[in-house]
Amino acid sequence: MTEIDQKQLGTTLWGIADQLRGAMNADDFRDYMLSFLFLRYLSDNYAQAAQKELGADYPELGAVDRRTPLALWYAQNPDDIEEFEKQMRRKIHYVVRPEYLWGSISELARTQNRELLHTLQKGFDYIENESFASTFNGLFSEINLNSEKLGKDYSARNAKLCTIIQAIADGLAQFSTNQDVLGDAYEYLIGQFAAGSGKKAGEFYTPQQISSILSGIVTLDSQDPATGKKKQLESVLDFACGSGSLLLNVRHRMGPHGIGKIYGQEKNITTYNLARMNMLLHGVKDSEFEIYHGDTLTNDWDFLRETNPAKAPKFDAVVANPPFSYRWEPSSALGEDMRFKNYGLAPKSAADFAFLLHGFHYLKPEGVMAIILPHGVLFRGGAEERIRTKLLKDGNIDTVIGLPANLFFSTGIPVCILVLKKCKKPDDVLFINAAEHFEKGKRQNRLRPEDIDQIIDTYQFRREEDRYARRVPMAEIEENGYNLNISRYVSTAQAEDGIDLQAVHKDLTTLEDKIAEATQRHNAFLQELGLPLLGTP
């Protein structure tokens, strides 16, 4: 499938969503739409693997048979089902019973079958609790099939679901889809729903262009980025992972086998479910990732609270786009927390540095962390100044990147990317002022591929460029009171052209001579005509 077709598929699915959601708001309808796309992916992937496993025994259906091939095989081979499912769990890590496959569900929708809603609910329960070796509890918890938003009674809700599912099935049937295409369509729809959700979208979506910058940075060698990309990352963490797109961007850079395990944490239950679906939809096996539902700031994930240094988790790469200037409740107990103890607590009004220190604590000595934050962290005083100063004195802040305004759905403010390392070689900080390099859009500005490449290339080779990037010695930063405001170090102001006074004087003298000559010639004509001369009273 071409890139144009992929975009067209996303546009088609978005058109279906926009047309069918009716009075339902975009956030609610998103959960239905994306869940059905997820079910389609699981079904297609499972059916392809089953066909490969069964070989010549995989049934061929007659022209009028509307069942799925697996439904026929299950009916014909009841004694072999258990062994077959064991094999499928070993090979692709999950099982979907024939009656819950997308083909079966979409056929119920096509025929307006009254049992669609009941079957769909059983299917969701089955996938959550039985399909995978890992139990995906609550994966569909935000999808209320009994919601009055779908209809006032069972019949109305069933009819609405039939309409939605049939429309999606018809839309997908226009395209030859595979797992990559469905994954791209899923990402496209997340972005479209984010745009429709306005400020609330900041909770779950990082624009792909910004994800590309972070992933491009953390996948390079930490000590000497100029040597290129790392061959392997044992682990990567996003502690505010939203829908998981940033983690998937890192995986895309490294390749499907380039990361040992992916870890994410997300506080919002709906977004947490989106992230788990997104991982599976992009071919990440359940054993290759772990997404935890919980609060990052209170650190309620037992896995991260391991006190034995030999077992305490540390990550090769940490990426994050946490909520900007989030209000939190710092307590005396948190003041003694291993993450904050050596730095102090971020102020109640803005948890930006609390998020940063959380991720930094779990970074390996040779790892790289890239985090998106509001510009205030670069210059605000008080507790934030003390934290920033210690990070700088300890040599942990490697690069500061200023981005253009209005890149996010959630806010129009310009933001920055901080790159942190526990063991960095250069005794300076690289400042990149990319705030003026973008393409203006109607609702959001966007970074062009060349803008992204320039940022990553400048970081990788630590280049300096007039009005764009500069390596600033620590002594100069100290003279500026450890203020990291980018404009202090990289000015984008255009220098005014110098004025050559001698040349100006010569030009004025020449001009006066020409005026005198022209006046004299004109007066000769006026005198012949008997008219008053120029310059006379």
N, C-alpha and C positions, 0 to 999 in steps of 0.2 A: 504494500500500500504506500502510495506517495505521500509526501508531506502535505500536499494540497488536499488529498483525500482524507488524511487524518484531521486536518483543520475542518473540512467539510462535515466529517462525522461529529466532531464536537459541536459545530454550529447547528447541525440537525437535531442533536440531542437537547441542546439548549433551547431551540425553538419549540420542541415538544414540551419541555419543562415550563417554558414561559406561557405556552398555550393552555396547558392542562391544570396548572396549579390553582386557577380560579381565585377564590377568596383567601386561599391559604398563603401565608407569608413565605418568602423565599427560604428562610431558615428551616421551616417545617418541611416544606416540599423537598428540599435538598436531601434530607435524610432518607426519604422514600426513593427518590431518583437514584442516588448513589448506591443504595442497598441493592436495588434491582440490577444495576450495572455490575455490582460485585457478584451477585448470584449468577449472572450470565458468565462472568469470567470463571468462577469456580467450576461451573458446569462444563464449559467448553474445554478447559484444561483437563478436567477429570475424564471427559469422554474421549479426548485425544489419547490420554495415557491408557485408558481402558482398551481402546482399539489396538494400541501397540502391544499391550499385555496379552490380549486374547488372540491376536493374529487372525488366522483363518476362521476361528470360532466366533468372531465378532459378527453379529447378525446383519444381513442386508434386508431392509424393509421393502415391502411392496409399495407400489405407487400410491395406494389409497390408505396405507397404514400410517396413522398419525402418532403412533407411540414413538418413544425414543428407542434406539437399538438396545440400550442396556435394560430397558423395561422388558423387552422380549427375551434377552439372555437370562435375566433373573427368573422369569417365569419358566423357562425351559431347563434351568440348571439349579434348582433349589438346594441341592446337596453340596454344590461347589461354591456357594456364595461366601461362606465364612472364610475359606482359604483365599478366595479371590480378594476379599477386602483386606486381609492381612498383607497380601502382596502389595496392594495399592497404598496402604499406610507406609510400608517400607519404602516404596519408590517415590511417591509424591506427598506423603505425610498426611493425607486426609481421604475421606470417603464421602460421597453424596449418594444417597439412595435414589433409585430411578424416579420415584414419584415426586422428588423434590428438585430434580434437575430443571434448568430453565426451559428446556424443550417441553417438559410436562406441564410446568406452570403456565407457559405462554399458550399452550393448547387449551388449557382450562379457560384462559382469558379470551381466546378466539371464539370459543363456543359459549361464552357467557355462563360458564358452569357455576352453579350456586355454591359449590364446595371450594371455590378458589381461596376465599379468605381463610377458611379453616385449614386447608392444605398448606397455605403459605405460612401460617402461624406455626404449624407443626414442623415445617421445613426450617424455619428460623431457629426454633428450639433445638432441632436436631443438629444443625450446624454449630450452634453455640456449645452444646454439651457432648456430642458424640462424634462429629466429623473428624476432629483433630486429636492427636495424642495429647497436645496441650489443650486444656479446656478454655474456650474463648467465652467465658461468662459475660453476659450482658452485651455481646457484640451488636445486637439489634435492639438494645433496651430503649433507645430513643424513638423507635418506630412503633407507634401505637396504632395497631390495625383496627382497634375499636374506637378510634377518635371520632368525635362528631364532626371534625373538620373534613373527614372523608364522606360523611353522610349521617343522617339522623338515625337510621336503623341498619340492621345487618344487610338487608337487600340493597340499600342505597350505597353502603360502603363497599359491598362486593362488586356492584356494578361500576363504581368509580375505579376500583383497583383493576377490574377487567379492561376498562378504557385506557388507563395509564400503561399497563403492562403490554397490551396489544400495540399501542402506539410506539413504545420503546422497541418491541420486537420487530415491527415493520420498519422503523428507522434504522435499526442495526442490520436488517436483512439487505439493505441497499449496498452494504459494504462487506468486503471480505476481511473479517476481523481476526486478529490473533492477540495474544496476551499483551504484547507491547502496545498495540493500537488501543486496546481497551484501557490499558494503564494511562496512555496519553489522553484519552477521552475523559477518564476520571479526573486527571489533573486539570484539564481544560474546564470541566464543569465546576470543580472546586473554585477555580479562579473566577468564573462567571458568577457563581453564587456569592463569592466574596465581594465582587463589585456591586452586586445587588443588595448586599447587606450593609454597605457603608462602613461606619466606624466599627461595628461589631466584628467585621472581618479580620481586624488586626489580631483577634484572639486565635485565629487558626491558619492564617495564610501568609507566607512570605513570597513575594513575587519571584518568579524563576530567575530573573536577571540578577537579583541580589543574592539569591541562593548560589548562583554560579560563581560569584566573587568569593564567597566564604568557602565553598567547596574547592575552588581553585587554589586557595591559599593553604588550607589545612592538609591537602594531599601532597604538597611539595615537601621536600626534605626540610626538616625544622632547622638544622644547624647551618646548612648551606643550600638554600632554595635554588640557587643557580644550577645545581647538579640535576634538578628535575624532580619528577614525581616519585613518591615512594612506591616500592613494589607491593607492599602489603601493609595494611593497618589491622592490628589485632582487634581493636575495638574503637568505636566512635560513639559519642554521647551528645544528645540534644536534650537538655533538661527542661525545655519549654517547647516541645516538639510540634504542637499544633497538629496539622493533618499529616505530618511526616515528610513533607516535600523537600525540606532542607536535608534530612538524612538520606533520602533517596537520591538527591543530587550528588551527595558525596559518593554514594554507592555507584552511581552512573560514571563518575570520574574514575573510580578504582576498578570498575568491571564487576561482574556478578560474583567473582571468587576473590576479589581484592580485599574484602573486609571479613575478619573472623566472626564478629558479632556486632549487631547494631543495638544500641540502647536508647530509649527515649522515655521521657516523663511528661505527663500532661494532666493538668488539674480539671479541665472542663470535660465532663463525661461524654458529651456528644462528639467533641473533637478527638477525644481519646479513641472512640470507636472508629471514627474516620481514619485515624492514623493506622490502626490495626488492619482495617480493610485495605488501605492504600499499600501497606507493605505486601500483603498477600497478593494483591492485584498486580504488583510489579514483579512477581515471581520470587519474592523473598520467603523462604520456607519458615514455618513456625519455629524451627530450632535455630534459625539464624538471626532472630530479633527478639527483643523483649521490650514491650512498652508498658510502663507502670502508670496507673491512675492515682495521682496524689499531689500533694502540695510540695513544691520544690523548696520554698523558703523555710518551712518547718522541718523539712528533710524526713518525711515519714516513710521513706522507702527503706526497709530493713537491709536490703542488699547494699545500699550506700553507707549505712551506719555501722558497718563492720569495724570493730575496734582493733582487731588483730592486724598489725601492720603487714604481716605476710599474706593475709587474705584480703586486705582492703582493696577495693577496685580502683584502678587508675586507667586512664584512657589515652590512646595515641592522639586522638583528635576530639576537641570539644567545640561544638557550634551552637549558636543560640540566637533567637530573636525574641527576647522576653518582652512582656508588656512594658511600655515606656512609663517611667515615673509613677510606678504602681505604689499605692499607699499600703503600708503593711504595719504590723504591730511588733516592733523590736522589744524584746524583754530582757531582763537581767540574765535569765537562763541562756538565751541566745547569745548573750555577750561572752559566755564561756564556751560556746560551741566551737568545735575544732576548726570550722570553716572561717570564723570571724575573729577568733581570739587575738590573733597577732596584728589585726588591722583596725578593729573597732567596728561598730555597727553603722550601717547606712541610716540616714535620717528617716523618720516615719513618713515624711512626705514623698519620698522617692526611693524605691528599693533597687534602683539600677545597680549600685555597687554590691548589694547583697546577692543579686543574681550573678554578677561577675565573679565574686569571691567564691560562690558555691561551685561554679564550673571550674575555676582556677584550682581549687583545692583538689579536684579529682583528675587533674591533668598530670600525665607522666612527666618525669624530668626532661625527657627528650620530645615531648609532645608539643602540639600547637593548638591554641584556642583562638577562635574568631567570633566576636559577639557584636551584634547591632545594638546601639544605644543612642539616646538623644544627646545632642551637643552639650547639654548642661554638665555632663560628667567631666567634660574637659576643663571646665573653669569654675564650677560652683565651689563655694568656700565651706567652712565648718567641717563636719565629719567627713564629707566627701573629699575635701582638700587633703585631710590627713591620710585617708586611704590611698588617694592618687599619689601623694608624695612618697609614701612607703613603697608602693609598687614601682615607682620610678627609681628611687634610691637603690632598691634591690635589683634593678635591671630587668624588670619583668615586662615592661611595655615596649614592644618591638616596633609597632607601626600604628599610625593614626590615619584613617582614610575618611575624608569628608565627602559625603554624597549629595546629590542635588535634592531640592525640596520636592514634595508632592510625588514621591515614588510609591507610597503605600496607600491602600484603601482606608486605613484606619486613621491616618493623620497626614497633614500637609507639611509638617515641619521637616527641615533637613535633618538627617541623622548621620551618624558616623559608625565606622567599624573599627574596633580596637583589636589588634593582634597581640596576644600575650604568649610568653614563653618563660619557663622556669630557668632555662640555661641558654641565654642568647649570647652570640659572639660579639656583635658590634656594640661599642660604647657610645651609641647615639640612638636617636629615635627618627624613623623615617616618617615624614609627613607627606601625604598625597592629597592635594586639593582637587578633587574631581567634580566639584559642585557645579561647574559651568559646562560640563561635557555630557549632554543628554539630548534626547529628542522630545520636544514639547507635545503633549497630547491634550485631548479635550478634557478628560477627567483626571488622568494621571500622566505624569511624565514617565518616560522610560529610558533606560540605558540601552544604547545600541551595542551590537556585538563588538564593534571596534572600541567602544568606551570600556566595556568589561575587559577586553584583552589588554588594553593599555594599563588598567589598574593592576591586573595580575602580573603583567610583564614588569611594571615598575617595582612592584613588591619583590618579584623573583630575583631580579638583577640589581635591586637597590639603586635604581637609576635616579639621577638628579636632573631636573628639567626646569628651566626658567618659568615661573608663574604656575608650575604644576606640582613639582616634587622636590623635596630637599631633605638631606640628612642633617639633623640638628644635634650638635654635641651636648652632652649632659650639662656641661658648664653653662651653656647658654640657657638651657631650660631652668637650671637652678637660679640664674640671674632673673628670670621671669617668674620667680616664686612658684615653680612647678605648675604653672598655668599652661595647659595644652591647647589653648585656643588657636586653631590652625592659622588664622590670619596674622598672628604674631610672627609666624615663621615662613609662611608662603603667601606672598601678596599677589593678588590677581590684577592689581591696578596697572593700567597702561601708563608707562612713563611718557611725560609730555616731551615733544620735540624741542631741542635747544634752539635759542634764537641767536642768530649771528648779527650783532648790532652793526658791524661795519657794512655788511651786505645790505641791511635794511636802509642805512644812511645813504649808501650809494644809489639804491633804487629810488629813494625819495628825491635825491638831488636830480637824478635823470628825469624823474616825473615832473619836477618843477620847471626844468629847462624846456621840456616839451610843452607844458602849459603856456609858458611865456612866449614861445615861438608861435603857437597856435593863436594866442590872443593878438599878437602883433599882425599876423596875416589876416585875421578876421577884421581888425580895426582898419586895415587898408581898404577893404571892401566897404565898410561903413562910411569911411571918409569920402569915397567917390560918390556915395549915395546921399551925402549930406546929413547923415544920421549921427546921433551921439555915439562917441566911442566907448568901448568897454573899459571899465576902470576909471572913468572920469566922473566928477561929482554931478 
